[in-house]
Amino acid sequence: MAALRAEWIRIWRNPADTLATVAFNAVLMIGAWFLLPRNWLFEWTGPSGFALALAGWMYADVTATNVLAPDRERVLAALDDRDALGALLAAKAVALWMLIAPICATIAIAVGVVEQDWLFTAVVVVAVALCPFGALAGSSLVGVFFPYHQRSLRWRWEQRARWRTVVVRWLILLVVPYGVFPAFSVAIAVVPVVLWRLVRPADVHTRIGTADFALCVAVAVGVSALMWVAARRIAVSRIQRHEPLAAYLREQDRG
């Protein structure tokens, strides 16, 4: 609880870091949902897929990947304490989940009111609430292996002579989250979706039935849980055993 409380304090003290990023991604997703062709976005779940798509986009940013450098003091202080380090990483994922999941669950319920399909809506809420944890843990590995310090654009311009590390590397790591979180989400969903398509190949372009969807979500939650455990172990081991990472976190001028 102490780690989660500290993370909440960090988020609200620096609203431009997490809150603004999440809000911006939400606006992007809402625009895409209404402007892009319908068959690009969760056609097989119908309107209820909006909440799932919105959650995916709100999570898919540097808030889910660059988990170490913005909070380097606490990370460095916990280097020798495996439990504290694990709690810190878990708190970051849970805090982000607490910001996004209630919003998306509320939207799913609102869609359920319109659609009058309460059982299907309940399954969507479960998916929104539980499936992202594995993808969040997996996405955080980007920040564990490739962290970057939050420096102003002015500072990066002044340091442009070191363009490979200060500019190019930074730009790549800004864009990568838009592919990393969806990739882990696909990894979570691929087994249940493939199973569903094998069972009902003739109906692949129609809305999935409630029972089938519930089974898919149950399998996805199991995969997500396994991914959470595996990614957390990899992250903690990497942080504790990689001295160059600690050295990087201590020096903000490395960009």
N, C-alpha and C positions, 0 to 999 in steps of 0.2 A: 504493500500500500504506500509506503514511503516513496518508492521509486515512481509510482504512478502519480502521486501528489506532486512530486518534483517536476515531472514531465508536463503536467497540466499548468503549473506555474510558468514553466519555460514557454509553453505555447501561447499563453495569454499575455506574457510580457513582450513577446515578439510576434504580434498578429500578422505581420507581412510575411513571415516565414511559412507558417502552416495554414492559418485561417484564410488568408488571401489566396493562397495557391489552391486550396480545396474549393473555394468559391469560384475561382476562375475556371477550373476544370468542370465544375457543375454547369456553368453557363455554356461552355463549349459543347458538352454532351447534350444539353437541352436543344441547342441550335442544330446539332447534327441529327438528333432524333426526328425533328420536324422538317428538316431540309433535305436529308439524304434519302435515297430510294428505300422503301420499306423492307425489301428483301436483304438489305445490308445489316439490319439490326433486329436480331432476336425474333424473326418471323415465326419461328416454331413455338414460341411461348405466347404470341399475341401481345396485346398492350401491357400485360403483366411483366413482360421482359424489360420494360422501361426502367423499373427500379433496379434490376440487375445490371443493366448497362450503365445507369447513372453511378452506381456504386463502383463499378470497374473504373470508370473515368476519374472519379474523385480520388480514388486510391493511387491511380497511375501517375505519380509525379515524384519529384525529389524528396518529398516528405516521407515516402516509403522506402527510398533507396539510400539517400545520404544521411544515415542515422548516427554517425560517429562524430564527424568534424564539427557540426553545429553545437554539440554538447561535449566538447573534448575534455573539459575539466572533470566532469563526472566520470567519463570513460577512463581517463588516465588514473583517477583516484581508485577505480574499481579493478584495475588490471590484475592485481594479485588475489582478487576475491572472485572465484568462479561463480558463486551463487549471486553475488551483487551484480556482476556483469550480465548474467542471464536475466536477472530481474529488471535491470535497466533496459535491455533490448526488448523484453516482453512488454514493459510499460509503454515504450514508444509505439508498439503495434496496437496495444489496447487503447491508448489515448486517441490514436487516429481512428480506430474503430468506433470509439464512443462519440466521436464527432460526426461520423458518416453514417453508421448503421441505423441510428434512430430516424434520421431524415429519410433514408431510403425505405426503411420499414414503414414509415408513415405514408409515404407515397404509394407503396405497394398496397397498403390497406385502403387508401383513397381510390385506387384503381379497382380494388375488389368491390368497393361499394357500388361503383358504376357497372362493373361486369356481373355483379351478383353471383360470384363463384367463390365462396368463402373458403372452401377446402383448398382449392388451387392457390388462393391468396396466402393461406397459412403456410403452404409449402414454399412459396416465394419468400415470405418473411424469414423462414428458417434458412433458406439459401443465402439471403442477404446477410443474415446474422452470423452464420457459422462458416460458410465456404471461404471468405476472404483471408482467414488467418494463415493458411498455408502459403498463399501467394504473398502476403505481407512479409512473412518470415523469409521466403525465398528471395523477394525483392531486396530485402535489407542486406543480402550478401554482396550486392553491388557496392554499397557503401562501406562494407567491411574490406573488400578487396581493392576498391578504387574510391577512396574518400576524396572530398575536396573541401577546401575552406570557403566560407561565405565571405567574399571580398567584394567591395564596390566595383562598379563598372569603371569608375575613374581610376582606381588602383590597377585594375587589369589593363587599362589602356596605357598607364604609365609603365607597366611591366611588359609591354607587348614585345620587347626584344626577346623575351623567353616565351615566344608564341606557342611552342609545342605543348608546354606544361601549363602555362597560365591561361592561354586562350583556347587552343584546339581541344585539349583534354577536357577543359571545363565545359565547352559547348557540347561535346559528345556526351558527357555525363548529365547534362541538362535534358538532352533528348532521349537518352536510353530508357528512362523510366516508362515512357509511353509505349515501349515495346516489351519491357521486362515484366511488369505486372500482368499485362494481358497474356504473355507467354506462360507464366506460371499458372494463371487462371485456366488457360487452355489445357495445360498439363493435368490440372485437377478435374476438368470436365470431360477430357477425351475418353476416358474409360466408360463412364455412364452413358455418354452420348453415342459412342460406337455400339454399346450393348443395345441401346434403344433402337438404333437404326437397323441392327441385325434382326431384332425381333419384329419390327414393323417396317420393312423396307418399302412397302407400297404406300405408306402414309407419311413418308419422310418430309413432305412439304406442307403437311397440315399441322395444326396446333397439337402439341403433345397432350395426352390425356393426364388427368390428375394423378392416377395411381402410378402410371409410368414415370411421371415427373417426380413424384415423391420418392420412388425407388432410385432414380438418377441422383437426386439431391442427397439421399442417404449414403450412396456410394461416394459421391463427391466430398461429403463431410469427412468420411473415413480417410480418403486420400489426402484431404487438407490437413487432417490431424497428423498423419505420418510425415507430411512435408514440413509442418511446423516443428516437430521434434527433430527431424534430421537437419533442417536449416539452422535451428538454434544451436545444436551441438557443433556444427561446422563453424558458425560465426564465433562462438565463445573460444573454441580451440584456436582459430586463426588469430584472434585478437591477442590472446595470451602468449602465443608462441612466435609471434612475428614482430621482432624488435623494430624493423624499419617502419612498420605501421605506427608504433608508439612514437618514434622519432618524428614522423610526418605530422602527427597530431600536435606535437609540442611546438612546431614551427609554422605559424600561420603564413609566413612569407613564402612558403613553398607553393601557395596557391591551391 
